[in-house]
Amino acid sequence: MMHNDLFENKDLKLINLLPQEGEVYYCGNILDTVTADLYLAQCIDSLNWESDRAFIYGKEIITKRKVAWYADKPVPYKYSGHTKVALIWPDFLQEIKQRVEHSSGELFNSCLCNFYSSGDEGMSWHSDGEKELIDNGAIGALTLGGERRFSFKHKKSGERVSLNLAHGSLLIMKSTTQKNWLHSLPKTKKNVGPRVSLTFRQMRM
């Protein structure tokens, strides 16, 4: 079970949402609405967004979803058949990282940022098991903007767990979650508005 100062001070404990072979914790809102709104606007306006590219069954797909990649150093990160070189943190993203570290009790050195302009954009089933990431490391996913449903599926049993991720909320995935579970962000027809997901990671550097 993960503990951190934020929850220990309130005499609360986070609950592992996965029934087996992994650890996922929903910290709820770690930002007030005004601060979350400010960070959302800064992310949309200031981050270096590019359409994501992926090779699926040997064919290159350009996604509607846009991504940006930041880290402590200009390190390469290869996933879905493409390599990205990290940009250095802008000050406001470094500030967000420190807030996520304080709330999660984890330290991060990189962030893959995802921009979904509407509910028409999502993410199919996948796991974050790239060789550049520390084995069984933590990923802290901060949601800014439209509330969306987020789902997990066990790779062998098919068992599923889903939850809604609110504006300004933090989700932590750690331990063997990536080895044993897939996760996705399903598309929705609801008018949810734009959403930025900041997924802070622990890379080998």
Backbone as numpy.savetxt, mean C-alpha at the origin, in Angstrom:
# Nx Ny Nz CAx CAy CAz Cx Cy Cz
1.49 -10.74 17.64 0.65 -9.55 17.64 1.51 -8.31 17.64
1.19 -7.34 16.80 1.96 -6.12 16.70 1.47 -5.10 17.71
2.39 -4.44 18.39 2.05 -3.37 19.30 2.77 -2.11 18.84
2.21 -0.97 19.13 2.92 0.27 18.92 2.45 1.30 19.93
3.20 2.41 20.03 2.91 3.41 21.05 1.50 3.97 20.92
1.07 4.18 19.69 -0.23 4.79 19.46 -1.34 3.99 20.13
-1.28 2.65 19.99 -2.35 1.83 20.53 -2.09 1.41 21.97
-0.83 1.26 22.36 -0.54 0.90 23.74 -0.98 2.02 24.69
-0.82 3.27 24.24 -1.21 4.39 25.08 -2.71 4.40 25.32
-3.47 3.84 24.41 -4.92 3.78 24.55 -5.37 2.42 25.11
-4.40 1.61 25.49 -4.67 0.29 26.04 -5.48 -0.56 25.06
-5.14 -0.43 23.77 -5.80 -1.22 22.74 -4.78 -2.10 22.05
-5.23 -3.19 21.47 -4.35 -4.07 20.72 -4.95 -4.29 19.33
-4.08 -4.31 18.34 -4.53 -4.58 16.98 -4.79 -6.07 16.81
-5.78 -6.40 15.99 -6.17 -7.78 15.77 -5.72 -8.23 14.39
-5.09 -9.40 14.31 -4.69 -9.97 13.03 -5.94 -10.37 12.25
-6.11 -9.80 11.06 -7.31 -10.06 10.27 -7.25 -11.38 9.51
-6.05 -11.96 9.38 -5.91 -13.22 8.63 -6.05 -14.41 9.58
-6.77 -15.45 9.15 -6.98 -16.62 10.02 -5.77 -17.56 10.08
-4.85 -17.44 9.14 -3.71 -18.36 9.10 -2.60 -17.79 8.21
-1.38 -18.20 8.48 -0.22 -18.03 7.60 -0.01 -16.59 7.10
-0.11 -15.65 8.00 0.15 -14.27 7.64 -0.35 -13.33 8.72
0.02 -12.06 8.59 -0.41 -11.06 9.56 -0.82 -9.78 8.83
-2.05 -9.35 9.06 -2.56 -8.09 8.52 -3.27 -7.35 9.63
-2.93 -6.07 9.80 -3.51 -5.26 10.86 -4.07 -3.97 10.28
-5.31 -3.66 10.65 -5.92 -2.41 10.21 -5.87 -1.43 11.37
-5.08 -0.38 11.20 -4.90 0.61 12.26 -6.01 1.65 12.29
-6.87 1.66 11.27 -7.89 2.70 11.18 -7.27 4.03 10.79
-7.98 5.10 11.08 -7.52 6.43 10.68 -6.36 6.89 11.54
-5.22 7.18 10.90 -4.08 7.75 11.61 -3.93 9.23 11.29
-4.77 9.74 10.37 -4.76 11.15 9.99 -6.17 11.71 10.16
-6.28 12.96 10.64 -7.59 13.61 10.66 -7.95 14.01 9.23
-9.21 14.34 9.02 -9.70 14.59 7.66 -8.98 15.76 6.99
-8.74 16.84 7.72 -8.08 18.01 7.14 -6.67 17.65 6.66
-5.92 16.93 7.49 -4.56 16.54 7.13 -4.57 15.56 5.96
-5.49 14.59 5.99 -5.58 13.61 4.90 -5.94 14.30 3.59
-6.85 15.28 3.64 -7.21 16.04 2.43 -6.00 16.78 1.87
-5.21 17.38 2.74 -4.03 18.13 2.32 -3.02 17.21 1.65
-2.75 16.06 2.28 -1.79 15.11 1.70 -2.29 14.55 0.37
-3.60 14.30 0.26 -4.15 13.79 -0.99 -3.90 14.78 -2.12
-4.19 16.05 -1.87 -3.98 17.08 -2.90 -2.50 17.19 -3.27
-1.61 17.12 -2.27 -0.18 17.20 -2.55 0.29 16.01 -3.38
-0.20 14.83 -3.06 0.20 13.63 -3.81 -0.26 13.73 -5.27
-1.52 14.10 -5.48 -2.04 14.16 -6.84 -1.30 15.21 -7.66
-1.01 16.35 -7.04 -0.41 17.47 -7.77 1.10 17.35 -7.95
1.78 16.70 -7.00 3.24 16.82 -6.94 4.03 15.55 -7.24
3.44 14.37 -7.08 4.21 13.15 -7.32 4.37 12.90 -8.82
5.42 12.20 -9.18 5.78 11.98 -10.58 5.02 10.76 -11.14
3.74 10.97 -11.44 2.87 9.87 -11.85 3.15 9.44 -13.29
3.15 8.12 -13.51 3.26 7.53 -14.84 2.30 6.35 -14.93
1.78 6.09 -16.12 0.95 4.90 -16.31 1.79 3.66 -16.04
1.21 2.70 -15.33 1.96 1.48 -15.03 1.95 0.55 -16.23
3.01 -0.23 -16.36 3.13 -1.20 -17.45 3.35 -2.58 -16.86
2.73 -3.58 -17.45 2.88 -4.96 -16.97 2.82 -5.91 -18.16
3.58 -7.00 -18.07 3.52 -8.06 -19.06 2.59 -9.16 -18.55
1.50 -9.41 -19.27 0.53 -10.44 -18.91 0.41 -11.40 -20.08
0.77 -12.66 -19.83 0.77 -13.68 -20.88 1.57 -13.21 -22.10
2.73 -12.58 -21.84 3.63 -12.17 -22.89 3.26 -10.90 -23.62
2.17 -10.25 -23.21 1.72 -9.03 -23.86 1.82 -7.86 -22.90
2.36 -6.73 -23.39 2.49 -5.57 -22.53 1.15 -4.84 -22.40
0.76 -4.59 -21.15 -0.47 -3.88 -20.85 -0.13 -2.56 -20.18
-0.73 -1.46 -20.65 -0.57 -0.16 -20.00 -1.85 0.11 -19.21
-1.70 0.29 -17.91 -2.86 0.40 -17.03 -3.36 1.83 -16.94
-4.64 1.96 -16.59 -5.20 3.28 -16.27 -4.59 3.79 -14.96
-4.39 2.87 -14.03 -3.79 3.24 -12.75 -2.40 3.82 -12.99
-2.08 4.87 -12.26 -0.76 5.48 -12.38 0.06 5.21 -11.12
1.37 5.18 -11.29 2.27 4.86 -10.18 3.42 5.86 -10.11
4.03 5.93 -8.94 5.26 6.70 -8.73 6.09 5.95 -7.70
7.40 6.03 -7.80 8.30 5.20 -7.00 9.35 6.07 -6.32
9.40 6.02 -4.98 10.32 6.85 -4.20 11.06 6.00 -3.18
12.27 6.44 -2.81 13.06 5.68 -1.84 14.18 6.56 -1.27
14.91 5.99 -0.30 16.05 6.69 0.29 17.16 6.92 -0.72
17.27 5.98 -1.69 18.31 6.05 -2.72 17.67 5.77 -4.08
18.31 6.13 -5.19 17.75 5.85 -6.52 17.91 4.38 -6.92
17.28 3.50 -6.15 17.43 2.05 -6.37 16.45 1.55 -7.42
16.81 0.50 -8.16 15.89 -0.09 -9.12 14.92 -1.05 -8.43
13.71 -1.16 -8.97 12.70 -2.07 -8.44 12.01 -2.70 -9.63
12.13 -4.03 -9.76 11.56 -4.72 -10.92 10.32 -5.51 -10.51
9.22 -5.24 -11.21 8.01 -6.03 -11.01 7.21 -5.99 -12.31
6.44 -7.03 -12.54 5.60 -7.16 -13.75 6.40 -6.98 -15.03
7.70 -7.36 -14.99 8.51 -7.32 -16.20 9.13 -5.98 -16.51
8.93 -4.98 -15.64 9.49 -3.66 -15.86 10.34 -3.24 -14.67
11.33 -2.43 -14.92 12.20 -1.92 -13.86 12.00 -0.42 -13.71
11.78 0.02 -12.47 11.66 1.44 -12.16 12.84 1.85 -11.29
13.32 3.05 -11.47 14.38 3.60 -10.62 13.76 4.65 -9.71
14.02 4.51 -8.42 13.35 5.37 -7.44 13.82 6.81 -7.51
12.88 7.72 -7.27 13.18 9.12 -7.04 13.37 9.34 -5.54
14.07 10.40 -5.18 14.28 10.71 -3.76 13.04 11.39 -3.20
12.74 11.09 -1.93 11.52 11.59 -1.28 11.38 13.12 -1.39
10.22 13.62 -1.78 9.91 15.02 -1.52 9.62 15.19 -0.02
9.75 16.41 0.48 9.63 16.63 1.92 8.30 16.15 2.49
7.20 16.42 1.79 5.89 16.06 2.35 5.70 14.54 2.39
6.28 13.80 1.43 6.17 12.35 1.45 7.04 11.76 2.55
8.19 12.37 2.81 9.03 11.97 3.94 8.27 12.18 5.25
7.52 13.26 5.33 6.71 13.55 6.51 5.62 12.50 6.71
4.96 12.13 5.61 3.94 11.07 5.68 4.58 9.76 6.14
5.75 9.45 5.59 6.45 8.22 5.97 6.69 8.17 7.48
7.10 9.27 8.05 7.37 9.32 9.49 6.10 9.08 10.29
4.98 9.61 9.82 3.70 9.36 10.50 3.33 7.87 10.44
3.54 7.26 9.27 3.23 5.83 9.11 4.15 4.99 9.99
5.42 5.35 10.06 6.37 4.62 10.91 5.97 4.73 12.38
5.56 5.91 12.80 5.17 6.11 14.19 3.94 5.26 14.54
2.98 5.20 13.62 1.74 4.47 13.89 1.90 2.96 13.78
2.85 2.52 12.96 2.99 1.07 12.71 4.07 0.42 13.56
5.02 1.21 14.07 6.15 0.62 14.77 7.16 -0.01 13.84
7.07 0.30 12.53 7.99 -0.25 11.53 8.79 0.89 10.89
9.94 0.55 10.28 10.74 1.51 9.54 10.70 1.15 8.06
10.56 2.16 7.19 10.45 1.93 5.76 11.49 2.77 5.02
11.97 2.24 3.89 12.97 2.98 3.10 12.53 3.24 1.66
11.27 2.92 1.33 10.79 3.10 -0.04 9.26 3.15 -0.04
8.71 3.63 -1.16 7.25 3.72 -1.27 6.83 3.62 -2.73
5.96 2.66 -3.03 5.31 2.58 -4.33 3.95 3.25 -4.19
3.78 4.36 -4.90 2.55 5.15 -4.81 1.62 4.77 -5.96
0.35 4.61 -5.68 -0.64 4.22 -6.67 -1.75 5.26 -6.73
-2.13 5.67 -7.94 -3.18 6.67 -8.11 -4.32 6.07 -8.93
-5.50 5.98 -8.30 -6.71 5.49 -8.96 -7.65 6.68 -9.12
-7.87 7.13 -10.34 -8.65 8.36 -10.55 -10.14 8.16 -10.31
-10.61 6.90 -10.35 -12.03 6.61 -10.12 -12.18 5.14 -9.74
-13.42 4.73 -9.47 -13.70 3.34 -9.15 -13.53 2.41 -10.32
-13.38 2.97 -11.54 -13.15 2.15 -12.73 -11.76 1.53 -12.75
-10.89 2.01 -11.89 -9.51 1.52 -11.84 -9.31 0.70 -10.57
-8.63 -0.43 -10.71 -8.40 -1.30 -9.56 -7.10 -2.05 -9.72
-6.95 -3.11 -8.94 -5.75 -3.94 -8.98 -6.19 -5.40 -8.87
-5.73 -6.23 -9.82 -6.10 -7.64 -9.81 -5.31 -8.40 -8.74
-5.64 -9.67 -8.54 -5.01 -10.48 -7.52 -3.51 -10.57 -7.74
-2.73 -10.34 -6.70 -1.28 -10.43 -6.78 -0.71 -10.47 -5.37
0.58 -10.77 -5.27 1.30 -10.64 -4.00 2.59 -9.89 -4.28
3.10 -9.22 -3.25 4.32 -8.41 -3.40 5.51 -9.23 -2.91
6.02 -10.09 -3.77 7.11 -10.97 -3.38 8.38 -10.76 -4.17
8.60 -9.55 -4.66 9.78 -9.27 -5.47 11.05 -9.48 -4.67
12.11 -9.89 -5.37 13.37 -10.23 -4.70 14.02 -9.02 -4.05
13.67 -7.80 -4.51 14.27 -6.60 -3.93 13.74 -6.31 -2.53
12.59 -6.90 -2.18 11.99 -6.66 -0.87 12.58 -7.60 0.17
12.69 -7.12 1.41 13.17 -7.94 2.51 12.18 -9.08 2.76
12.68 -10.30 2.93 11.81 -11.45 3.19 10.95 -11.21 4.42
9.65 -11.45 4.26 8.69 -11.31 5.36 8.69 -9.91 5.97
9.11 -8.92 5.17 9.11 -7.54 5.65 7.70 -6.98 5.71
7.57 -5.82 6.33 6.26 -5.17 6.47 6.00 -4.24 5.30
4.73 -4.10 4.94 4.27 -3.10 3.99 3.18 -2.29 4.69
3.35 -0.98 4.72 2.35 -0.11 5.32 1.62 0.64 4.23
0.31 0.40 4.08 -0.48 1.00 3.01 -1.40 2.07 3.57
-1.09 3.33 3.23 -1.90 4.46 3.68 -2.86 4.85 2.56
-4.15 4.90 2.87 -5.18 5.28 1.91 -5.51 6.75 2.05
-5.49 7.46 0.91 -5.92 8.85 0.85 -6.96 8.97 -0.24
-8.12 9.52 0.09 -9.17 9.69 -0.92 -10.30 8.69 -0.77
-10.90 8.35 -1.91 -12.11 7.54 -1.92 -11.97 6.21 -1.21
-12.93 5.89 -0.34 -12.93 4.62 0.39 -13.16 3.47 -0.58
-12.32 2.45 -0.48 -12.41 1.29 -1.38 -12.34 0.00 -0.59
-12.90 -1.03 -1.18 -12.84 -2.37 -0.60 -11.51 -3.02 -0.98
-10.88 -3.72 -0.04 -9.59 -4.38 -0.24 -9.75 -5.82 0.18
-9.26 -6.76 -0.63 -9.52 -8.18 -0.38 -8.24 -9.00 -0.36
-8.28 -10.07 0.45 -7.20 -11.05 0.52 -7.77 -12.42 0.14
-6.93 -13.24 -0.52 -7.32 -14.61 -0.86 -6.15 -15.54 -0.61
-6.37 -16.59 0.18 -5.31 -17.55 0.47 -4.95 -18.31 -0.80
-3.64 -18.45 -1.05 -3.18 -19.03 -2.31 -3.58 -20.49 -2.48
-3.71 -21.24 -1.39 -4.05 -22.66 -1.49 -5.53 -22.92 -1.21
-6.04 -22.40 -0.10 -7.41 -22.73 0.29 -8.46 -21.87 -0.41
-8.05 -20.69 -0.91 -9.02 -19.79 -1.53 -9.83 -18.99 -0.53
-9.57 -19.19 0.76 -10.29 -18.44 1.80 -10.08 -16.94 1.60
-11.15 -16.15 1.83 -11.08 -14.72 1.55 -11.39 -13.89 2.80
-10.74 -12.73 2.84 -10.98 -11.73 3.88 -11.02 -10.38 3.19
-12.04 -9.56 3.49 -12.16 -8.25 2.87 -12.46 -7.19 3.92
-12.07 -5.96 3.62 -12.38 -4.83 4.49 -12.39 -3.56 3.66
-13.01 -2.50 4.20 -13.02 -1.20 3.55 -11.90 -0.35 4.12
-11.17 0.33 3.23 -10.06 1.18 3.64 -10.50 2.64 3.54
-10.57 3.31 4.68 -11.09 4.67 4.76 -10.02 5.70 4.45
-10.44 6.90 4.13 -9.57 8.05 3.87 -8.75 8.35 5.13
-7.41 8.31 4.97 -6.53 8.57 6.11 -6.21 7.37 6.96
-6.56 6.16 6.48 -6.37 4.94 7.27 -5.11 4.19 6.85
-4.63 3.35 7.77 -3.39 2.59 7.55 -3.64 1.10 7.70
-3.14 0.32 6.73 -3.18 -1.14 6.76 -1.75 -1.65 6.77
-1.44 -2.61 7.65 -0.11 -3.20 7.73 -0.17 -4.66 7.32
0.67 -5.05 6.35 0.83 -6.45 5.97 2.25 -6.86 6.33
2.41 -8.01 7.01 3.75 -8.41 7.43 3.85 -9.92 7.58
5.01 -10.38 8.08 5.27 -11.81 8.29 5.16 -12.55 6.95
4.48 -13.69 6.90 4.42 -14.52 5.70 3.21 -14.22 4.82
2.61 -13.04 4.98 1.41 -12.69 4.21 1.63 -12.80 2.71
2.73 -12.24 2.20 2.97 -12.22 0.75 3.23 -13.62 0.20
3.79 -14.50 1.02 4.06 -15.87 0.56 2.77 -16.69 0.45
1.80 -16.40 1.29 0.63 -17.27 1.40 -0.69 -16.65 0.95
-0.72 -15.34 0.74 -1.97 -14.66 0.39 -1.78 -13.75 -0.82
-2.83 -13.67 -1.63 -2.95 -12.67 -2.69 -3.81 -11.52 -2.16
-3.65 -10.33 -2.74 -4.55 -9.24 -2.38 -4.96 -8.49 -3.64
-6.08 -7.77 -3.57 -6.60 -7.06 -4.73 -7.41 -5.85 -4.28
-7.56 -4.92 -5.22 -8.46 -3.78 -5.05 -9.50 -3.87 -6.15
-10.68 -4.44 -5.85 -11.69 -4.63 -6.90 -12.20 -3.29 -7.44
-12.55 -3.27 -8.71 -13.20 -2.10 -9.28 -14.59 -1.95 -8.68
-15.13 -0.74 -8.72 -16.47 -0.50 -8.18 -17.20 0.51 -9.05
-18.52 0.37 -9.13 -19.34 1.31 -9.87 -19.79 2.48 -9.00
-19.46 2.42 -7.72 -19.81 3.52 -6.82 -19.00 4.77 -7.17
-19.57 5.91 -6.92 -18.88 7.18 -7.15 -17.98 7.47 -5.96
-16.78 6.87 -5.97 -15.91 6.93 -4.79 -14.88 8.05 -4.86
-14.68 8.65 -6.03 -13.71 9.72 -6.14 -12.29 9.18 -6.25
-11.33 10.06 -6.53 -9.94 9.63 -6.69 -9.35 9.09 -5.39
-8.40 8.16 -5.54 -7.76 7.54 -4.38 -6.27 7.40 -4.64
-5.47 7.73 -3.63 -4.04 7.47 -3.66 -3.71 6.46 -2.57
-2.98 5.42 -2.93 -2.49 4.43 -1.98 -0.97 4.54 -1.91
-0.47 4.88 -0.73 0.97 4.96 -0.51 1.42 3.69 0.19
2.12 2.82 -0.53 2.53 1.53 0.04 4.01 1.59 0.41
4.26 1.83 1.69 5.63 1.96 2.20 6.22 0.58 2.40
7.48 0.42 1.94 8.10 -0.90 1.86 9.49 -0.94 2.47
9.97 -2.17 2.69 11.31 -2.40 3.23 12.12 -3.13 2.16
12.99 -2.38 1.46 13.79 -2.94 0.37 15.20 -3.28 0.83
15.81 -4.19 0.11 17.24 -4.44 0.29 18.01 -3.29 -0.39
18.89 -2.67 0.36 19.67 -1.56 -0.21 21.14 -1.71 0.18
